[in-house]
Amino acid sequence: MKLGVVILAAGQGTRMRSSLPKVLHSIAGRPLVAHVIQTAQGLGAEKVAVVYGHGGEQVQQAITDATLIWAEQAEQLGTGHAVEQAMFAMADMDRVLVLYGDVPLTSTETLNALIQQSAATDLALLTVTLDNPQGYGRIVRERGQVTRIVEQKDASPAELAICEINTGILIANRGKLAGWLTRLESNNAQGEYYLTDIVAMAVAEGIQVTTAHPSAPYEVEGVNDRLQLAALERQHQQNQAAQLMRQGVTLRDPARFDLRGRLQAGQDIELDINVLIEGEVTMGDRVRVGANTVIRNSKIADGVWIKENCVIEDAVIGRDSIIGPFARLRPATVLAERVHVGNFVEIKKSDVAEGSKINHLSYIGDATIGRTVNVGAGTITCNYDGVNKFRTVIGDNAFIGSDTQLVAPVTVGAGATIGAGSTITRDTPEETLTLSRSKQLSLKGWKRPEKKSN
């Protein structure tokens, strides 16, 4: 069976009160419609068409990592009209599945169940039973069989009492669907072409309309305002947290954890509260991450301990290293095994070899640091002259005294010692003490400035 998917993403979303198209508002750092596209791809769809309208150029520019067919709905004339705009792309498909760009959490398991339901018929619907169905189209059945869908504004009191509702998600025979769409009329309270009217057409042709149901109502909940967006964000994060814990990750408080990307996790990982993972992150075994830490697009080896309040971005951290608290690793930082990076240390575009320590109040940028180097508190690599960047090289076993400025380009020899308070502007020899200090003076009679009275 050749499966095509049509994703409706043309709504303006006025209740979002935003210039951004509704489907581009994000959950877990990705646009709503991107979640739906990923789900469609997970079903093995041969073609995915996105129907756009309001802010269409923004939508197309935002989604660049998928092969899609774009169909414009220039006038907002209802869901049936929207699907019709994409049918040109479905010409050689057997079945067409209709999804919605603002319904991001429908699982592939639920949709596969719907696809299976459609195997023996020409139309299958995804429905759900709600305690409060207010605002939704109702599924009308006779003798247990679906006969039609009635919208809230068109429903009678008896129909309003029905709790089984239409989610809008359906799968149909492509040829049948194309024919039904051409016969839709807009004689209803909204003056729109309802996709749901195809149900009555199918029943009139003697087609049995089958149904499938999601595992939970949140799977079919859409986003119409920021309250709903926040609720689905929390639900999505709860789902991800549960999946990670089932894989063996310890989350000190699952309600205070956010994953905005993908975490490839080893065994016996412990994540404290308010840890934020973004992009592609890999963690080995026995990794510990302290509270209020942000990690994005980084690789963290076995046994690493990242203490509280760190920011790590596009970095590689070697086995058994200790980071933080209050450390920042910027892009292109590569730490080897057993490296210590302490509080208020910032490292950028630097390689630090095995066993080296940068424990206090330092900036290391554009540097290559050898093995078992000790970098004292307040050390700075002065890598920028206002126009160009230059590199600092520190050899193995060097000792850099506190409050040292290394003015790049400069090389500190292996085993060298730099005296505290030095400004190093030339290469230093190996196994040698190098320092630069002015003569110490004590001035008798010197007085501190006093504040002038007005």
Number of C-alpha atoms within 10 A of each C-alpha: 9 14 22 26 26 30 26 25 29 28 24 21 18 12 11 18 12 13 11 15 24 29 28 20 18 18 23 18 14 15 21 25 28 23 20 22 24 13 20 26 16 13 17 13 18 14 20 25 24 27 25 28 21 21 18 21 11 13 23 13 8 14 16 10 7 11 12 14 14 18 25 16 23 14 11 15 15 17 18 21 21 30 25 19 19 24 21 12 17 23 13 14 19 14 25 28 24 20 28 26 26 29 24 29 22 24 17 15 14 16 23 14 15 25 25 12 20 22 16 11 15 20 29 26 27 23 23 22 17 13 8 12 18 14 11 20 25 26 25 18 13 8 6 7 14 19 20 21 23 23 22 17 13 13 15 11 8 7 17 19 13 20 19 19 24 23 24 18 20 24 28 23 19 22 17 15 21 18 12 18 21 11 11 18 14 15 10 12 10 13 11 17 21 23 22 22 20 22 23 18 19 19 16 12 9 9 15 18 21 20 19 20 18 20 13 12 15 16 20 24 18 19 22 18 15 15 11 14 20 14 14 22 19 18 17 20 20 18 13 19 22 15 12 18 13 10 13 15 21 18 20 15 13 20 14 18 22 23 21 17 16 15 19 11 19 17 15 16 22 17 23 20 19 20 23 19 22 19 17 16 21 17 21 19 18 19 24 20 23 21 21 19 25 20 23 23 19 25 20 24 22 20 21 25 22 27 21 21 19 24 21 25 21 20 24 21 27 23 21 20 25 22 28 24 21 20 26 24 28 18 18 17 24 22 26 21 21 20 26 21 28 23 21 19 25 23 27 20 18 23 21 27 22 21 20 25 23 27 23 20 20 25 19 26 24 23 24 18 27 22 20 20 25 22 26 22 22 20 25 22 24 23 20 15 10 6 5 7 13 16 20 22 22 26 20 22 21 25 24 27 20 21 19 24 21 27 21 23 19 21 23 27 20 21 19 22 22 26 20 21 18 20 20 22 15 13 18 20 15 18 15 15 14 19 16 14 10 7 5 5 6 6 6 6 6 7 7 6 6 6 6 5 4 3
